[in-house]
Amino acid sequence: LRVEKQDWTYEEYCALPEDGNRYEVIDGRLYVSPSPRTLHQILSRRIQYLLYELERANQGFVFDAPMDLKMPGCTPVQPDLIFLDSNQVGQIKEKYLEGVPTLLVEILSPKTAAYDRVTKLNRYASSGVPFYWIVDGADQTFQVLELVQGHYQIVHALGAGDSFEFRGIRFEMDVLFAPLAGATLDPVGKSD
């Protein structure tokens, strides 16, 4: 993860090359990280699939990276997954989302773990994002954080055999972290 000069604008961000890197601007600083690994994407897809059940039930909308999200202090960020409640449809613009979503999900890699656990966590809390999920594929853990009086509190710290419900959808850790039969990939995060 590289941090570039400060005072980046959204216009400067839009002029960056499409080179496979992920670019985000938090508090005017440009953060650059490489594209995610395969298993990171598998975890993202599995969570997105479950959140899509809420979209199918007209309870909201789910978006996956790369999707620009503009909200206070973020011009923009690209969380791994974004969930908007159905009453937040006005936040959906042609090229980006604008406003504070209901839920943001980040899937860790060794190069971005501190950034996701500190920089993004603090910015998302300051922006007022009600729910933040942190998924660690290497350790096969899943943290559900909820914003309480401006600070995130861990509501669930989950691992093997655990599950939780979000708006009537059950998230089972054994299913989420199930191995891929025949895959020869490194465990998530081990070689990032």
Secondary structure as UniProt FT lines:
FT   STRAND          2..3
FT   HELIX           10..14
FT   STRAND          22..26
FT   TURN            27..28
FT   STRAND          29..33
FT   HELIX           38..56
FT   TURN            57..58
FT   STRAND          60..64
FT   STRAND          69..71
FT   TURN            72..73
FT   STRAND          74..77
FT   STRAND          81..85
FT   HELIX           86..91
FT   STRAND          97..98
FT   STRAND          103..107
FT   TURN            110..112
FT   HELIX           113..114
FT   HELIX           115..120
FT   HELIX           121..127
FT   STRAND          131..136
FT   TURN            137..140
FT   STRAND          141..148
FT   TURN            149..150
FT   STRAND          151..158
FT   TURN            160..161
FT   STRAND          163..166
FT   TURN            167..168
FT   STRAND          169..172
FT   HELIX           173..176
FT   TURN            181..182
FT   TURN            188..189
//
